[in-house]
């Protein structure tokens, strides 16, 4: 090989060596930058999310949960705590996306700080011993469809009962009453005609009992809230004879709010509430049907 060819080959090897060194140094620099940008990549979550989990543990007597493995472990271990599921966020850090603490002997109230779990997609806290409403931020995310919550209705609403009654004064058998409760129980009382003969005017009460689908009662109460039901007048009446009578009674914080609507004289928001109640009533899973002589009526003494 000529001296000129050897010189070119040496230069080529030198350049390859230099580029290799530069590549290695660049990779090390990027790795260090990535590590600095994502301090929780080892499995932990950001400070506010850890605070939310710790406060939940402390507020609900976590030391006596049935399952509390690894809870309150060192920083960086949060995603390994029993019932906690994490995923990487768009920024690369770990965030809590699911809390599965159902039937786990949680006692107390869910703290407001749990609302700091802004990436939470599922919260299961059913069959515990919890009182009070969940944080409003979580309830609003549940109502928007961003968060799935498995919990008893009283954690999602402060309404305990909805009582709706309809009757048409011109008809003998055109009355029904729907009772919906926060324990998800439902009752439907319907006045029926016996019709044993063409002139038979004997009536009886058909009673159906069943249960509402999970979450239906709570969502219905938020429809009432959004329709400003609690600020409506107590009675709306049209100057009409033999019209429909509808009464809506809602028990909230132990107080009963009643709105009477005769001849459909009420505002559109009241009509929306009435149709929403009947819609939920139509979706109830009826489990038992019986009869009685008279349907129970609501009286003001029940307030």
C-alpha positions, 0 to 999 in steps of 0.5 A: 500500500502506498504511503498516501493510501495508508495516510487516508486509511489512518484518517478514516479510522480516526474519524470513526473513533471520534464519532464513536466517542461523541455518540457515547458521550451524547447518549450518556448526556441524554440519559442523565437529562432524562433521569433529571426530567423524570425523578419518579420514573423508578415507580413513585408519584409526584408529591401531591399524589403521594399526599393524597394517598397518605391522607386517605390512609390516615383519614380512613383508619388505614392501619386496620384495613383488611389489605394495606400491604406496603402502604406508607412505604418510602417515597418511590414505592407508591405504585406498589401499595396494595390497590394502587395502579399507576401508569406513565403520564404524557410527561413520562412521570408515574400517576395514579390511575386506579384505586381498588379499595372495595370491601377493605374496612375503610372507616371514616370520610374520604379527605378532600385531598384525594381530589389531587389524583387528577389522572384517576380513572377508576375508584372502587370504595364500595362495601366499606364504612364511609360517611360524607360526600366524596370530594366535589372534584371527583364527583364532577369528573364522575358526572362528566364520564372521566372517572368510574366510581364504585361506591354507595349512593350516599357518598355521591349525593346528599339526597336520601329519597325521591317521591313522585306521584302522578294522577289524572283527576278525570280517570278512575285508574290513572294514578301511580307513585314512584319511591326511589331511595339512596339505598337503591331500593325502588317501589312503584304503587299503581292504582288498577281497576278490577274490571270484573264486569263492564260496570265494575268500579272496584280498584286495587293497588299493584305494588312493585319492588326492586332496585335501581342500577348502580349510580342511577339514583345519584345521577338523578339527584344531580339532574335535580341540582342542575335544574334548580329544583330546590329554588322552584316555587312550591306550587304551579297551577293552571286554571283548568278543570280535570287536569293532570296532577304531579307532585315531586318530593325530595328529601335532602339533609333530612328536609323535604322539598315538595313541588306541585304541578297542576295542569302542567303549569310549571317551568320546563326545568320541572318538566325535565325533573319529572320525566327524568324520575319516570325514566329512572323508574322505568329502568328499575329491575322489578323483583317482586309484585303484590297487591293491596286494597289501597295505594299509600298516599303521601301527607304533609305530616311526612315532612 
